[in-house]
Amino acid sequence: MATMTREPECVLLKRRGAEHVEKLIEGMSLQEQLTFWRKRTEIMLERQKQSPQKNRLA
C-alpha cells in the first residue's frame, strides 16, 4: 500500500494566492500589471505602517 504525502498548508496557501493574483491580472497589459503592483505595494506599505510593531524584525 502506497502512502500519500500531503503538501504543507503553507504550500497550499501560496498556490491559492498565486491563482488569485493570476485571475486579478488576467488580460492586463504589461504596463497595467506594473501599475497594479505599484498600487498594491503602496497599500501593503501603508498597512505595515499602521500595524503594531511587535512582530517586526529589527
BELQUI-V924457 format. One record per helix or strand of 2 or more residues. SS is the DSSP state (h for helix, s for strand). FROM is the first residue (numbers start at 1). LEN is the number of residues. If there is no record, write none. Layout:
ss = {SS | SS}
from = {FROM | FROM}
len = {LEN | LEN}
This chain:
ss = {h | h | h}
from = {9 | 30 | 53}
len = {17 | 21 | 3}
